[in-house]
Structures are given as C-alpha cells and as structure tokens.
Amino acid sequence: MRFHHPEAARGMIAAALLTAALLAGCGGSGGSGGAPGASGTAQATVTISPARQYQRIAGFGVSEGFGQAKALMSAPAPVRRQVLSLLYSPARGAGLTILRNEISADAGFTIEPKAPGSPAGKPSYLTLAQIDQDQGQLWFARQIKADYGVSDVFADAWSAPAFMKSNDSAINGGTLCGVPGTSCKSGDWRQAYANYLAQYAKDYAAAGVPLSYVGPENETTIAPPQDSMIMSPAQTASLMEILGPTLARSGLPTRAECCASISWKYAQQFAAGLETDKAANAATALFTSHGYFTPPDSPLRGWSKPVWETEWAPFGSSPWDPAWDDGSPSSGFTWARNIYTGLTAANLGAFDYLWGANTSTTTVTGPNTGLVDVRGNTVAASGRLWAFASYSRFIRPGAVRIAATTSDAGLDVAAFRNSDGSIAVTVLNGDRSRQVATFSLRGLSGARVTPYLTDASHQLSAQSPITERNGSFTGTLPPRSLVTYDIRS
C-alpha cells in the first residue's frame, strides 16, 4: 500500500534424515536445552526429511521508503546505529537481508519531473542527489551494505510519472498510456516508462548499489489519492513484454519483477496473466505480491518461478504495540505464524514487512506498521521484530526448505538447510502448555544444537547448547513460544 509520509544450500547431506519426536513428558535421551521440562501426556511426532526439498529462500526484508529513510538519515547517529543494528545485524538484531525501495512519481522525489514533449523525446533525468538521496533510500542501502553486507535491494514504482498516464496525474489511479485499452493523445509511453525504470536502476548501480529487481507497479486494483495506477493483468503483461528486454539491454544485473498485487486473491489473477503471455512470462524473473486482506496461504497455480511476499503490515491509529502475544494482528506471535504459513503453504522465497523502522505516528498508518518504532531519540523493538529474527538470522539466503511433518496440530514446524550444511528448525508452539521435545538425528554425528527462544519473556535468547548423543537430544518448547534450533555438524 502507499501512504504519504509527512516528508514524503544447495548440496545434500549424504543419506541424512532428521527425525524429531516431541513429547509432552519428562524429556528423552541426550542433553537438556531451553528451559526445565514439565509433565504432560500429549505426544507429537515431527519428521524432517532433508532429501525432500521445496523452494529456495532469498531472505527476509523491509522497506524504508515513503520518507522513512530520509527521516532516519537526519536522525542522530546513535539512533541511526541502533535502528540499523536491530533490523540488519545477524548478531544483535533480526539479520534481515533484503531492502525494498519506492520509486516515487511525486513532484520533488521523482527522477523525471518534466515531460520530454513526446514518448520519443529525450528525457531530462535528475540525479539521486537532487532528490535527497532518493528520499534517503540510497543512503540507507549504502549503510546496510557497508555495515552488514546486505546487497539485495529491489525497487517498485507505485505510478508512472503523471505525463505518461491517462489521467495526467501520479495519484488517483489512471493507466499507463499505450497499454491495451488505453489510448492517449500524447501517445504510447510504455517504452519511455521502461527506460525511466532502467535509468533508476542505472543510477543505483553507478552509486555502488546494483538493484536485484525492478517492478513497474504496485497494487494496481485500487486508486487511492496517492501514487497509484490502475492496470489489468493483460495490461500489465503488455508492459512486462517491454520492461524485461529493456533491462536486459541495459547491461545491468537488474531483472524485471511483477506485480506487487494487494492480496493473494489478486496475485493468482496477475500470475495467470503473465504465465499465459509467452513474452511477458519470459520477461518476468520474479512474481511479487502483498499479504493484505487475503494472505499468502497456497502456491500460485501455474507459476513455476520464485514468488515473494513484499509488503504487509497492520494499519490504524492504535498505540505502539510491542507485545509478543496479546492476540492482536500486531503481535509477534501473529507474525511468526504469518511467516510460517507463507513459507510452508505458499512456498514463498522471501517474506518482507512494510517498514523496518516507523518514524511517523500518523493516523493513516500508525506506529505498528514498523518492526521498530522511532520517537525522537528513543528506539523501541517489537515482538514482530523478534519473530522475523527467529527466521531470518538462521535461514540465510540460498537456503532450501526441506520437508517437515508433525502429528500435533498445535505445533507449526518448518525446516531449512543452508548452503553451509547447517539446518534451522523453527517450532511455533501454539498451545498454552509446555512441551518437552526429544529430537532424534539420523546421519548426523556429533552435531551441536543451539536453541533460541522467543516468547513473552525472551527475545531470541540463546539457550544452553546441546550436544547430540547417539542421534538424539532433548529441548523444551514453552507455551506460546517460537524456538529456533540451529543445528551444525
């Protein structure tokens, strides 16, 4: 969604099979991890099979568009350092690995504020420095690359420049001139728009931050009074036929992605529109969608390329809610389950939140749209941040999701094998009772297991390391908790 800011591994482990039995009892063989055990009678069996593989994971991320990065760029150095650490440090924060940029069409923030006279006219582009370091986004991208090695930056446009659209405005919808069904007196602006997007990518490459992907639209089924366009799946496909080759000719590593649809309901429609158009399909390297209204909970039918969820957050003017588990849409537990469902049910290759750091408390968005809240010189982390951290710190770019099944509906279990051979197992205990987990590892000898606990009293807290003995170890799952097991041979 678009809201104005006030400032506007691969390689198999030979014959490896990880089998986990989760027992609500007094534990099993091996070392003790997590917290003390508790009695109980329920029993769950979880089986994790490294040989059965699903999607590759690109990572987890956020945006600092819409003026958020600009506000941070102007903040005191201690605030900047704390925010960057909480979001991107793999040792002290969430260890995020992706940044999403906004390509603005707003006057004062777009690289092409003036019409060249015709679609074939020579454009007069502004530099990123002339638009406040792209509203601070270039500064932010450079900082996370320098400080934490984050290089996966991609960008979406909410609208084409006003003069390229049927309503001659960047806001309130309007459609790109020249797509099927939209004829404008000024002509067909599809190629000029593709050139504009390629220029934005060239600017970032020249600044030392090559973009991984560029997308031409955002939530094109709605027309709010902010940067927006109305585009049908067929119209979008006709644009992608041009954008993909334009980026390929640029010599940049940047590829075309689409379509930043508002919900999973619309994601299926737009994916089908691209998939059935041979040229558009070939031009589109990645499909993107958001999680509003209809969350990502199933694979996209007919789409075989990577799929990312690239924006999602709660909105409203409710007070800042840092809780782990208060039953609200803002709670950390809610987002831990959202991420789990997206990764395991929709086969997402990446999961991105809206804002990393919220620097505004406007009634349009509200403070809970950020994983981190910044108020003056005070920086506060939320349960949502630690939910992301429980996945992102341990499931690194290039990891592959592997099979995980459980007999207990109260446990959400997912497993991933990283390119370095380590395995991350996340277990979300939805029950209000503690369970002792006895894990049995076959094919791994002398593995060292470190549990990391997040619940109402812990924020990704490392528990006592466990040494696997005779193929098994024991840990504990506190009620309403998320435990990530970092398993290394």
Order of alpha helices (4+ residues) and beta strands (2+ residues): beta-beta-beta-alpha-alpha-beta-alpha-alpha-beta-alpha-beta-alpha-beta-alpha-alpha-beta-beta-alpha-beta-beta-beta-alpha-beta-beta-beta-beta-beta-beta-beta-beta-beta
